Amino acid sequence: RLADGREAIVPLARVPVVEPPPAPTFEVLPAGTIAICMATFEPDMNLFRAQVESLRAQTYERWTCLVSDDCSSPEHFEQITEAIGADPRFVITRSEVRRGFYRNFERALEMVPDGVELVALCDHDDRWYPEKLQVLHDSLGPAQLVYSDQRLVDIDGRVLRDTLWRGRRNNHTDLASMLVANTITGAASLFRREVLETALPFPDPPGIDFHDHWIALVALASGDVAYVDRPLYDYVQHSGAVFGEVTQGPKPTLSGRLRGWRAAYFCGYMQRDVQAQTLLARLGSRLAAPKRRVLERYVAAQRSLPAFLWLAARSLRRFAGRSETLGSETELAQGILWKWLIEARSRLPGHRLSDASFPDPMSFQQKRLRRWRARV
């Protein structure tokens, strides 16, 4: 309202409203049906067809595949639907907007129909062994999630690494290590509906988020995780499936190192802080006391010296063979140190304002993990 009593209306913003796609309809699914959730975006069609055929060859026959396409081009989406054909076990929908792989897998998981108790994740460019679903199903036992090893192969099927765990220790029991560095690949896993119900909706932490890391945390925080110690699929390495070249680069300057510490705080420590706090809120009394203490200690690390020292000291475990995080705690501790440093500088008389803006998410890269992933 203006001083003279008149009213003025000023538009502040335009908020686009996107209608959700209609929920897919299903025939009555037989008991024991596994929902395979596949996320697609402009897949290499030769690899996609090979993946589809590997699903059709599964010895465990009670499955349905829910395909969420992340707004591929109309031409590409048509090729995807043609590759699936009239097979009623596949249900495919196309997002009207580009979501990115994290939210696209969330969308696929939201399609899981009522009554389905087991869920598997599927990339659009791997090759499953015929026994994969059956072995995971039989190995789940009382656990919340089970996952397997995998082979790394090139686009022509040549074996690059016959196990994922060369140079790094596997982990499916230590929640603190899982929070710092994920060891469970989504495409290797099968999990219960209770995990899905706790995981959805996905949280929105800063940085680059990974659906399989979040699901692994939910599964391990809420119960046990089982492991099948043999590869059950081929993880195809190609230009669209790797994290990029890993190089040492020039030795960073002090200002460059501090920028890296800033990224480690926002995109490393704070990302996991959001995940930890979400687990504490959603699981509540279902959290076992030791796991609750781990999450609370991590959250406290940016304001409590004992909790900070606990986190920082964990990086030394790799020297005793506990290499599941490859010492990534060091980077998270550096992020907290950056926060403490700028807080201390802000209290100094005549200090210059420090750069505390949100960094480029790609500037936090967990370099040791990237080098391990790139080593074939």
C-alpha positions as CSV (number, residue, x, y, z in Angstrom):
1,R,0.0,0.0,0.0
2,L,1.4,3.4,-1.0
3,A,1.5,6.5,1.1
4,D,-1.6,8.0,-0.6
5,G,-3.7,4.9,0.1
6,R,-3.4,3.3,-3.3
7,E,-2.3,-0.4,-3.7
8,A,0.4,-1.5,-6.1
9,I,1.1,-5.1,-7.1
10,V,4.6,-5.9,-8.2
11,P,5.5,-9.4,-9.5
12,L,8.4,-10.9,-7.5
13,A,9.1,-14.0,-9.4
14,R,7.7,-16.7,-11.8
15,V,7.4,-20.1,-10.3
16,P,7.0,-22.8,-12.9
17,V,4.5,-25.6,-12.0
18,V,5.3,-29.0,-13.4
19,E,2.5,-31.6,-13.3
20,P,3.8,-35.0,-12.1
21,P,3.5,-37.8,-14.6
22,P,0.5,-40.1,-14.1
23,A,1.4,-43.0,-11.8
24,P,2.0,-46.1,-13.8
25,T,-0.6,-48.8,-13.6
26,F,0.3,-52.5,-12.9
27,E,-1.5,-55.8,-13.2
28,V,-1.6,-57.7,-10.0
29,L,2.1,-58.7,-9.4
30,P,2.9,-62.2,-8.1
31,A,4.3,-62.5,-4.6
32,G,8.0,-62.1,-4.4
33,T,8.2,-59.7,-7.4
34,I,11.4,-57.6,-7.3
35,A,11.1,-54.0,-8.6
36,I,14.1,-53.1,-10.7
37,C,14.5,-49.3,-10.8
38,M,16.4,-48.1,-13.9
39,A,17.4,-44.5,-14.6
40,T,18.1,-43.5,-18.2
41,F,19.4,-40.5,-19.9
42,E,20.6,-40.5,-23.5
43,P,22.1,-44.0,-23.1
44,D,24.5,-45.6,-25.6
45,M,22.0,-47.8,-27.3
46,N,24.2,-50.8,-27.8
47,L,25.0,-50.9,-24.1
48,F,21.3,-50.2,-23.3
49,R,20.1,-53.1,-25.4
50,A,22.7,-55.4,-23.8
51,Q,21.6,-54.4,-20.4
52,V,17.9,-55.0,-21.3
53,E,18.7,-58.4,-22.6
54,S,20.7,-59.3,-19.5
55,L,17.6,-58.4,-17.4
56,R,15.4,-60.7,-19.7
57,A,17.9,-63.5,-19.1
58,Q,17.6,-63.4,-15.3
59,T,17.0,-66.9,-13.8
60,Y,14.8,-65.2,-11.1
61,E,11.8,-64.5,-13.2
62,R,9.5,-62.6,-10.9
63,W,10.5,-59.0,-11.6
64,T,9.3,-55.8,-13.1
65,C,11.5,-53.0,-14.4
66,L,10.6,-49.4,-13.8
67,V,12.4,-47.1,-16.2
68,S,12.6,-43.4,-15.4
69,D,14.0,-41.4,-18.3
70,D,15.5,-38.1,-17.4
71,C,14.1,-36.1,-20.3
72,S,16.1,-37.7,-23.1
73,S,15.6,-36.2,-26.6
74,P,12.4,-37.4,-28.3
75,E,14.5,-39.3,-30.8
76,H,16.5,-41.0,-28.1
77,F,13.4,-41.8,-26.0
78,E,11.9,-43.5,-29.0
79,Q,14.9,-45.7,-29.4
80,I,14.7,-46.6,-25.7
81,T,11.0,-47.6,-26.1
82,E,11.8,-49.6,-29.2
83,A,14.5,-51.5,-27.4
84,I,12.1,-52.4,-24.7
85,G,9.4,-53.3,-27.1
86,A,6.1,-54.8,-26.0
87,D,7.6,-56.6,-23.0
88,P,5.0,-56.1,-20.3
89,R,7.6,-56.4,-17.5
90,F,9.0,-53.0,-18.4
91,V,7.2,-49.8,-17.4
92,I,8.8,-46.6,-18.8
93,T,7.9,-42.9,-18.1
94,R,9.7,-39.8,-19.3
95,S,10.3,-36.8,-17.0
96,E,9.3,-33.5,-18.5
97,V,12.3,-31.8,-16.9
98,R,16.0,-32.7,-16.5
99,R,16.5,-33.8,-12.9
100,G,20.1,-35.2,-12.9
101,F,20.9,-38.8,-11.9
102,Y,20.3,-38.4,-8.1
103,R,16.7,-37.1,-8.5
104,N,16.0,-39.4,-11.5
105,F,16.7,-42.4,-9.4
106,E,14.5,-40.9,-6.7
107,R,11.8,-40.6,-9.4
108,A,12.3,-44.3,-10.4
109,L,12.0,-45.4,-6.7
110,E,8.8,-43.4,-6.3
111,M,7.3,-45.6,-9.0
112,V,7.6,-48.8,-7.0
113,P,4.1,-50.2,-6.7
114,D,2.4,-51.2,-3.4
115,G,3.0,-54.7,-2.3
116,V,6.5,-55.0,-3.8
117,E,8.8,-55.9,-0.9
118,L,12.2,-56.0,-2.6
119,V,13.9,-53.3,-4.8
120,A,17.0,-53.4,-7.0
121,L,18.8,-50.5,-8.7
122,C,19.9,-50.7,-12.3
123,D,22.1,-48.5,-14.5
124,H,21.4,-48.3,-18.2
125,D,24.8,-49.4,-19.4
126,D,25.9,-52.5,-17.4
127,R,25.6,-56.2,-18.0
128,W,24.0,-58.4,-15.3
129,Y,24.9,-62.0,-15.0
130,P,21.9,-64.3,-15.3
131,E,22.0,-65.4,-11.7
132,K,22.3,-61.9,-10.2
133,L,18.8,-61.4,-8.9
134,Q,18.5,-65.0,-7.7
135,V,21.8,-64.9,-5.7
136,L,21.0,-61.5,-4.1
137,H,17.5,-62.7,-3.2
138,D,18.9,-65.9,-1.6
139,S,21.7,-64.0,0.2
140,L,19.6,-61.2,1.8
141,G,18.6,-63.2,4.9
142,P,17.5,-60.9,7.7
143,A,19.6,-57.9,6.4
144,Q,18.2,-54.7,5.1
145,L,20.3,-54.7,2.0
146,V,22.7,-57.1,0.2
147,Y,25.2,-56.2,-2.5
148,S,27.8,-58.0,-4.5
149,D,31.2,-57.5,-6.0
150,Q,31.5,-56.4,-9.7
151,R,34.0,-56.7,-12.6
152,L,35.1,-53.6,-14.4
153,V,35.1,-54.0,-18.1
154,D,35.6,-51.7,-21.1
155,I,33.0,-51.1,-23.7
156,D,34.0,-54.2,-25.7
157,G,33.8,-56.5,-22.6
158,R,37.5,-56.7,-21.9
159,V,38.1,-57.2,-18.2
160,L,39.9,-54.2,-16.6
161,R,39.6,-55.3,-13.0
162,D,38.2,-58.6,-11.8
163,T,37.1,-57.2,-8.5
164,L,36.1,-53.7,-7.3
165,W,38.2,-54.0,-4.2
166,R,41.8,-53.9,-5.5
167,G,43.6,-51.3,-3.4
168,R,40.7,-50.5,-1.1
169,R,39.1,-52.4,1.8
170,N,35.4,-53.3,1.5
171,N,33.1,-52.2,4.3
172,H,29.5,-53.0,5.2
173,T,29.5,-52.8,9.0
174,D,31.1,-49.5,10.0
175,L,28.5,-46.7,9.8
176,A,31.1,-43.9,10.4
177,S,33.2,-45.2,7.5
178,M,30.1,-45.5,5.3
179,L,29.2,-41.9,6.1
180,V,32.6,-40.7,5.1
181,A,33.0,-42.8,1.9
182,N,30.5,-45.1,0.4
183,T,31.4,-48.7,-0.5
184,I,28.0,-49.9,-1.8
185,T,27.3,-49.5,-5.5
186,G,23.6,-49.1,-6.2
187,A,23.6,-51.4,-9.2
188,A,25.1,-54.2,-7.0
189,S,22.4,-54.0,-4.4
190,L,19.0,-55.4,-3.5
191,F,17.1,-54.0,-0.5
192,R,13.9,-54.2,1.5
193,R,10.9,-51.9,1.1
194,E,11.5,-50.5,4.6
195,V,14.8,-48.9,3.3
196,L,12.9,-47.3,0.5
197,E,10.2,-45.9,2.8
198,T,12.9,-44.3,5.0
199,A,15.0,-43.0,2.1
200,L,12.2,-41.2,0.3
201,P,12.1,-38.3,-0.2
202,F,15.8,-38.0,-0.8
203,P,17.4,-35.2,1.3
204,D,18.9,-32.2,-0.4
205,P,22.5,-31.8,0.9
206,P,25.0,-29.4,-0.7
207,G,27.5,-30.7,-3.2
208,I,27.2,-33.6,-5.6
209,D,24.7,-36.2,-4.2
210,F,24.7,-39.9,-4.9
211,H,21.6,-42.0,-4.6
212,D,23.5,-45.2,-3.7
213,H,25.4,-43.5,-0.9
214,W,22.1,-42.3,0.7
215,I,20.4,-45.7,0.4
216,A,23.5,-47.5,1.8
217,L,23.4,-45.1,4.8
218,V,19.7,-45.8,5.4
219,A,20.2,-49.5,5.2
220,L,23.2,-49.7,7.5
221,A,21.8,-47.2,10.0
222,S,18.5,-49.2,10.2
223,G,19.9,-52.7,10.3
224,D,22.5,-55.0,8.9
225,V,24.0,-55.2,5.4
226,A,25.1,-58.4,3.7
227,Y,27.7,-59.0,1.1
228,V,28.2,-61.5,-1.7
229,D,31.9,-62.0,-2.3
230,R,31.9,-62.5,-6.0
231,P,31.0,-60.3,-9.1
232,L,27.4,-60.6,-10.2
233,Y,27.6,-58.0,-13.0
234,D,30.0,-56.2,-15.3
235,Y,30.3,-52.5,-14.6
236,V,31.1,-51.0,-18.1
237,Q,33.7,-48.2,-18.1
238,H,33.3,-45.7,-20.8
239,S,33.4,-41.9,-21.3
240,G,29.9,-41.4,-19.9
241,A,30.4,-43.6,-16.8
242,V,33.7,-42.4,-15.2
243,F,34.5,-39.4,-13.0
244,G,37.0,-37.9,-15.4
245,E,40.7,-37.8,-15.5
246,V,42.5,-37.7,-12.2
247,T,45.7,-35.7,-12.1
248,Q,47.9,-34.2,-9.4
249,G,48.1,-30.8,-11.1
250,P,50.4,-28.0,-9.9
251,K,51.1,-27.7,-6.2
252,P,48.4,-25.4,-4.9
253,T,49.1,-22.0,-3.4
254,L,48.0,-21.2,0.2
255,S,44.9,-19.3,-1.1
256,G,44.1,-22.2,-3.5
257,R,44.5,-24.7,-0.6
258,L,42.1,-22.6,1.5
259,R,39.6,-22.6,-1.3
260,G,39.8,-26.3,-1.4
261,W,39.2,-26.4,2.4
262,R,36.1,-24.2,1.9
263,A,34.8,-26.7,-0.7
264,A,35.6,-29.6,1.7
265,Y,33.4,-27.9,4.4
266,F,30.4,-27.2,2.3
267,C,30.4,-30.1,-0.2
268,G,32.1,-32.6,2.0
269,Y,31.5,-32.2,5.7
270,M,28.2,-30.4,5.5
271,Q,26.8,-32.8,2.9
272,R,27.3,-35.7,5.3
273,D,26.1,-33.5,8.2
274,V,22.7,-33.2,6.4
275,Q,22.6,-36.9,5.8
276,A,23.5,-37.7,9.4
277,Q,20.8,-35.3,10.8
278,T,18.2,-36.7,8.3
279,L,19.0,-40.3,9.6
280,L,18.6,-39.1,13.2
281,A,15.3,-37.5,12.5
282,R,13.8,-40.2,10.3
283,L,14.9,-43.3,12.2
284,G,14.5,-41.9,15.7
285,S,14.1,-44.7,18.3
286,R,14.8,-47.4,15.6
287,L,18.5,-46.4,15.7
288,A,20.7,-48.7,17.8
289,A,22.6,-46.7,20.5
290,P,26.1,-47.2,19.0
291,K,24.9,-46.0,15.5
292,R,23.1,-43.0,17.1
293,R,26.4,-42.1,18.9
294,V,28.3,-42.2,15.6
295,L,25.9,-39.9,13.8
296,E,25.7,-37.5,16.8
297,R,29.5,-37.4,17.1
298,Y,29.9,-36.6,13.4
299,V,27.3,-33.8,13.6
300,A,29.1,-32.4,16.7
301,A,32.6,-32.4,15.0
302,Q,32.3,-28.8,13.8
303,R,31.7,-27.4,17.3
304,S,33.3,-30.0,19.7
305,L,37.1,-30.5,19.8
306,P,36.8,-34.1,21.1
307,A,34.4,-35.0,18.2
308,F,36.7,-33.2,15.7
309,L,39.7,-35.1,16.9
310,W,37.7,-38.4,16.6
311,L,36.9,-37.6,13.0
312,A,40.4,-36.4,12.1
313,A,42.1,-39.4,13.8
314,R,40.1,-41.9,11.8
315,S,42.2,-41.0,8.7
316,L,45.1,-42.8,10.4
317,R,43.2,-46.1,10.2
318,R,44.4,-46.7,6.7
319,F,48.0,-47.3,8.0
320,A,46.6,-50.3,9.9
321,G,44.9,-51.7,6.8
322,R,41.5,-50.2,7.5
323,S,41.5,-48.5,4.1
324,E,37.8,-48.4,3.4
325,T,37.7,-44.5,3.4
326,L,41.3,-44.1,2.0
327,G,41.8,-41.4,4.6
328,S,39.0,-39.1,3.3
329,E,38.4,-38.0,6.9
330,T,41.5,-35.7,6.4
331,E,39.6,-33.6,3.8
332,L,36.5,-33.3,6.0
333,A,38.7,-32.2,9.0
334,Q,40.3,-29.6,6.7
335,G,36.8,-28.3,5.9
336,I,36.0,-27.8,9.6
337,L,39.4,-26.1,10.2
338,W,38.5,-23.6,7.4
339,K,35.3,-22.8,9.2
340,W,37.0,-22.3,12.5
341,L,39.7,-20.1,10.8
342,I,37.3,-17.7,9.2
343,E,35.3,-17.5,12.5
344,A,38.5,-16.6,14.3
345,R,39.4,-14.0,11.7
346,S,36.0,-12.4,11.9
347,R,36.6,-11.6,15.6
348,L,39.9,-9.8,14.9
349,P,39.8,-5.9,14.8
350,G,40.1,-4.6,11.3
351,H,39.8,-8.0,9.6
352,R,39.1,-8.3,5.9
353,L,35.9,-10.2,5.0
354,S,36.7,-13.8,4.2
355,D,35.2,-15.5,1.2
356,A,32.5,-17.8,2.6
357,S,30.4,-18.1,-0.6
358,F,29.3,-21.5,-1.7
359,P,32.0,-23.1,-3.9
360,D,31.8,-25.0,-7.2
361,P,30.6,-28.5,-6.1
362,M,33.2,-30.1,-8.4
363,S,36.0,-28.4,-6.4
364,F,35.5,-31.1,-3.7
365,Q,36.6,-34.4,-5.3
366,Q,37.9,-36.8,-2.6
367,K,41.1,-37.2,-4.6
368,R,42.2,-40.5,-3.0
369,L,38.9,-42.1,-3.9
370,R,39.0,-40.7,-7.4
371,R,42.5,-42.1,-8.0
372,W,41.4,-45.5,-6.7
373,R,38.3,-45.5,-9.0
374,A,40.5,-44.6,-12.0
375,R,43.1,-47.3,-11.3
376,V,42.5,-50.3,-13.5
